[in-house]
């Protein structure tokens, strides 16, 4: 395949800074991929023909660990992700098994470029068993959290986006959030109580990865609610564990995405229910990829989604 664009996310930034514990060096980054099929090796699935534009599932699983045997290869114990444990797509041509290709006939390249990061949030929504009768609060409306906002709204849930940046909250509203809370200017507990008649959200999805928000998710969720963690804190987290038992909470981890999450994300994008252009704040040509990383590292708050166009 000829790589057309590569999206950058927080994992790429931490790898650039040398703070990603999962990456080994040297490493070619790139796991959010839009590409064009150039050459086939043997019979291909329907739609996969030379010239077809595709997205890519960047994960490789072992097929033998307990996660794989349970039908959850997204959480493979020995998972290898493009751009992290294996060289990624920040290059001209890559070869990928047919099973990793996401064909969405006719979808624009810009939309294909945001499929993978959105699926991570969609998977968290699936893990949280979100339904149309739920009120769901998303802590953190960056790239992954925005996927959770869109995924929960796509299921018909009432969504509350929580962040400390007005621009991210505005984008969350465009992605489907019915309400937003600026937790730097408003009291989170009071606003959540106001919006849920004092009950708390049925589901809270934590997409920040800070001890304070890890704790807040457990404290603010409704009794017998569900808490889903996408991010992970970079330091130990101390809990008031009585809430786990007294509220009888479901505490759930969420990692990567499953094929059905890719399918749901593609369908949501087909329906035009996500602000693709607004979510992308910067587009760099491949020759300026190093500059993109350096600028982003120096001022991370000034960027949303970054696309590097490899073969525009």
C-alpha positions in Angstrom: 0.0 0.0 0.0 1.0 3.6 -0.6 0.7 5.5 2.6 -1.4 8.7 2.1 -1.5 10.1 5.6 -0.5 9.3 9.1 -2.3 10.8 12.1 -0.4 11.6 15.3 -1.7 11.0 18.8 -0.4 11.2 22.4 1.3 7.8 22.1 3.4 9.3 19.3 4.3 12.3 21.3 5.4 10.3 24.3 7.5 8.1 22.0 9.1 11.3 20.5 9.9 12.5 24.0 11.3 9.1 25.0 8.7 8.6 27.8 6.6 5.8 26.3 7.5 2.7 28.2 6.1 0.4 25.5 8.2 1.7 22.6 11.6 0.3 21.6 14.1 2.4 19.6 14.9 3.0 16.9 11.3 3.1 15.7 9.4 4.4 12.7 6.2 6.0 14.0 2.7 5.8 12.5 -0.3 3.8 13.5 -3.2 6.0 12.4 -3.2 5.2 8.7 -5.0 6.1 5.5 -3.5 4.3 2.4 -4.1 3.3 -1.1 -3.8 -0.3 -2.2 -1.1 -0.7 -4.9 -0.5 -4.4 -5.2 -2.2 -7.6 -4.0 -0.7 -10.9 -2.9 -3.2 -13.6 -3.7 -7.0 -13.4 -3.7 -8.3 -10.4 -1.7 -11.6 -9.7 0.1 -14.3 -7.9 -1.7 -13.5 -4.2 -2.3 -9.8 -4.7 -1.8 -8.4 -3.9 -5.3 -5.5 -1.8 -6.6 -6.5 1.9 -6.2 -8.9 1.3 -3.3 -8.4 3.6 -0.3 -8.4 2.0 3.1 -7.8 2.5 6.8 -5.6 0.1 8.8 -6.0 -1.8 12.0 -2.5 -1.4 13.4 -2.5 -4.3 15.9 -0.8 -7.7 15.7 -1.9 -10.4 18.2 -0.3 -13.7 19.0 -3.4 -16.0 18.8 -2.2 -18.1 21.8 -2.5 -16.0 25.0 -5.6 -16.1 27.2 -7.0 -12.8 25.7 -6.7 -14.2 22.1 -8.3 -17.5 23.1 -11.2 -15.6 24.6 -11.8 -13.8 21.4 -10.3 -10.5 22.6 -7.2 -10.1 20.5 -7.2 -6.3 21.1 -5.9 -7.0 24.6 -3.3 -9.6 23.4 -0.7 -10.1 26.1 2.0 -10.0 23.4 0.3 -7.3 21.2 2.5 -5.5 18.7 1.3 -2.2 17.4 2.6 -0.4 14.3 4.8 2.5 15.4 5.3 1.2 18.9 6.6 -2.4 19.0 7.0 -2.6 15.2 7.9 0.0 12.6 4.9 2.1 11.6 3.6 3.8 8.5 5.7 7.0 8.4 7.2 5.8 5.1 6.2 5.6 1.5 5.0 1.9 1.2 3.9 -0.7 3.7 2.7 -4.3 3.5 -0.3 -5.3 5.6 -2.3 -8.6 5.9 -5.8 -8.4 4.3 -7.3 -9.0 7.7 -6.0 -5.6 8.9 -7.5 -3.5 6.1 -10.7 -1.5 6.7 -12.4 -0.9 3.4 -14.9 2.0 3.3 -15.6 2.4 -0.4 -15.6 6.1 -1.4 -14.8 7.5 2.1 -12.6 10.6 1.8 -8.9 10.1 2.9 -9.3 12.6 5.7 -12.1 10.5 7.2 -10.1 7.3 6.8 -7.2 9.0 8.6 -9.3 9.4 11.8 -10.9 6.0 11.8 -8.3 4.3 14.1 -8.2 6.9 16.9 -12.0 7.0 17.0 -12.2 3.3 17.4 -10.4 3.4 20.7 -13.2 5.5 22.1 -15.8 3.4 20.4 -14.3 0.3 22.1 -14.5 2.0 25.5 -18.2 2.7 24.9 -18.7 -1.0 24.0 -16.9 -2.1 27.1 -19.2 0.2 29.2 -22.3 -1.5 27.6 -23.7 1.9 26.8 -27.3 2.0 25.6 -29.7 4.8 24.6 -31.1 4.9 28.1 -27.8 5.9 29.7 -26.3 9.2 30.6 -22.5 9.0 29.9 -19.8 11.4 31.1 -16.5 11.4 29.2 -13.6 12.8 31.2 -11.2 14.2 28.6 -12.3 15.3 25.1 -9.0 14.9 23.3 -8.6 12.6 20.4 -9.5 9.4 22.2 -12.2 11.0 24.5 -13.7 12.5 21.4 -14.1 9.0 20.0 -15.9 8.0 23.2 -18.2 11.1 22.9 -19.1 10.2 19.3 -19.4 6.5 20.1 -21.8 7.0 23.0 -23.9 9.6 21.0 -24.0 7.2 18.1 -25.7 4.6 20.4 -28.3 7.2 21.4 -26.9 7.9 24.9 -27.1 11.3 26.5 -23.5 12.5 26.6 -21.7 14.9 28.9 -18.2 16.0 27.9 -15.8 17.1 30.6 -12.5 19.0 29.9 -10.5 22.1 30.8 -10.2 23.5 27.3 -13.1 25.4 25.7 -12.1 24.4 22.2 -12.2 20.7 23.0 -15.6 21.1 24.6 -16.9 22.9 21.6 -15.7 20.0 19.4 -17.3 17.5 21.8 -20.6 19.2 21.3 -20.2 18.9 17.5 -19.4 15.2 18.0 -22.6 14.6 19.9 -22.3 15.8 23.5 -25.6 17.1 24.8 -23.8 19.0 27.6 -20.3 20.0 28.5 -18.5 20.9 31.7 -15.4 23.0 32.0 -14.0 21.5 35.1 -11.5 24.3 35.5 -14.3 26.8 35.8 -17.2 24.8 37.2 -17.5 22.5 40.1 -17.6 19.0 38.6 -19.7 17.4 41.3 -22.3 20.1 41.4 -22.7 20.2 37.6 -22.9 16.4 37.2 -25.5 16.3 40.0 -27.5 19.1 38.3 -27.5 17.3 35.0 -28.4 13.9 36.5 -31.0 14.8 39.1 -28.5 14.1 41.8 -27.9 10.5 40.7 -24.6 10.8 38.8 -23.9 9.4 35.3 -24.7 5.8 34.6 -21.3 5.4 32.9 -18.1 7.4 33.2 -15.3 6.9 30.7 -12.0 8.3 31.8 -9.8 9.3 28.9 -7.2 11.5 30.7 -5.0 9.3 32.8 -4.5 11.3 36.0 -4.9 10.1 39.5 -7.5 12.9 40.3 -9.7 11.9 37.4 -9.3 8.2 38.1 -10.7 8.9 41.6 -13.3 11.3 40.4 -14.8 8.7 38.0 -15.4 6.3 41.0 -16.8 9.1 43.2 -19.1 10.7 40.6 -20.6 7.7 38.8 -24.1 6.6 39.8 -24.6 3.7 42.3 -24.3 0.4 40.4 -22.8 2.4 37.5 -19.9 1.5 35.2 -16.5 3.1 35.1 -14.3 2.6 32.0 -10.6 3.5 32.0 -9.0 4.1 28.6 -5.9 6.1 29.8 -3.7 4.9 32.5 -2.1 7.1 35.2 1.6 7.5 35.1 1.8 7.0 38.9 0.1 4.9 41.5 -3.5 5.9 42.3 -4.9 5.9 45.9 -8.7 5.1 46.1 -11.4 5.2 48.7 -12.2 1.6 47.9 -15.4 1.5 49.9 -17.1 3.1 46.8 -16.3 0.0 44.8 -18.2 -2.2 47.2 -21.0 0.1 48.5 -21.9 1.3 45.0 -21.3 -2.2 43.6 -19.5 -0.7 40.6 -18.3 -2.3 37.5 -14.6 -1.1 37.0 -13.6 -1.8 33.4 -10.4 -1.4 31.5 -10.4 -0.7 27.7 -7.6 -1.3 25.3 -7.3 -0.8 21.5 -10.3 -1.9 19.5 -12.1 -4.9 18.0 -13.3 -5.3 14.4 -16.8 -4.4 15.3 -15.6 -1.1 16.7 -14.0 -0.3 13.3 -17.2 -1.2 11.6 -19.3 1.1 13.9 -16.8 3.9 13.5 -16.9 3.7 9.7 -20.7 3.7 9.7 -20.8 6.7 12.0 -18.5 8.5 9.6 -20.6 7.5 6.6 -23.5 9.1 8.2 -21.6 12.4 8.6 -22.0 12.4 12.4 -18.4 13.5 13.2 -16.7 16.9 12.5 -13.7 15.5 10.7 -12.3 18.7 9.3 -12.8 20.6 12.6 -11.1 17.8 14.6 -7.9 18.2 12.5 -6.1 21.3 13.6 -2.8 20.8 11.6 -1.7 19.2 8.4 2.0 18.8 7.7 3.7 17.5 4.6 6.0 14.5 5.1 9.1 16.6 4.8 8.0 18.6 7.9 7.1 15.7 10.1 10.1 16.4 12.4 9.1 20.0 12.7 5.5 18.8 13.5 6.8 16.7 16.4 9.0 19.4 17.8 6.3 22.1 17.6 3.8 19.8 19.2 6.2 18.8 22.0 6.9 22.5 22.7 3.3 23.5 22.9 1.0 20.5 23.1 -2.1 22.6 24.1 -2.0 24.3 20.7 -2.7 21.2 18.7 -5.7 18.8 18.3 -5.4 16.1 15.7 -2.2 16.3 13.5 -2.1 14.7 10.0 1.1 14.1 8.2 0.5 13.8 4.5 3.0 11.2 3.2 1.8 10.9 -0.4 -0.8 13.7 -0.8 
